[in-house]
């Protein structure tokens, strides 16, 4: 009996220690998030006091005149991220579907490994590749395809210089692809095999099985993969800085140069001429932080709304 009591006490103490250590780790993550937010809010106070709420909607960024506005960078961040998601999400979903549902076993491994290796490539290498490979080819596509056939539309107007929103969006699409493929692939793998078999038993083709039995079941996970990719695209720095053109202007054309929040912080923080300039750059970081939170919050709200509408499908 004594031995059993000692063993029970040891198990209780081990359980309490494990519970406390895991709670401490979770609390540390929350504390880091709070400290980061406090630092950015404190660092942004001089800029917010000088410019007020108009800082977020002002279009002028003039360090020499001590006038700062964040709107061109917010626009560039959202624009390039939207391009990346538009290009990367369908490609990622189709790649994941191919790897799980269509590809033979001898092909799945090498293709999956190649996709995962994309995630290990440093951002600066994507930027170099973008400058020397993507931009020249985009310049040709812009001049001879998009500009020639759709040049009258504001979206495809302007000189085809290669560097600009489209180049940054293409690079971001490639960079978020491994994340989207990995998450979507895991979601599709979790679809019960009985759903596929039931669809085949009703006479469905392979495409119909994927369309009516596989993708609807995993729509929540696929949506989450898209939101994770969007969050990654919002904060990407080096690759975007090297191909976007770094121009604080708001233009509708995909061919036009632009700027993003992360890119301007990386470019100008080391050479900020005044304390107000430093505070303004920290304010840009605060805006980027808020955008990331809003993306995640919006994703949760949309998931709940869609979950109520479609019931248990996709859980």
ABEGO torsion letter per residue (X at the ends): XAAAAAAAAAAAAAAAAAAAAAAAAAAAAAAAAAAAAAAAAAAAAAAAAAAEAAAAABABBBAAAGBBBAAAAAAAAAAAAAAAAAAAAAAAAAAAAAAAAABBAAAAAAAAAAAAAAAABBAAAAAAAAAAAAAAAAAAAAAAAAAAAAAABAAABEBBAGBEAAAAAAAAAAAAAAAAAAAAAAAAAABBAAAAAAAAAAGBBAAAAAAAAAAAAAAAAAAAAAAAAAAAAAABAAAAAAAAGGBBBBBABAABBBBBAAAAAAAAAAABABAAAAAAAAAAAAAAAAAAAAAAAAAAAAAAAAAAAAEABGX
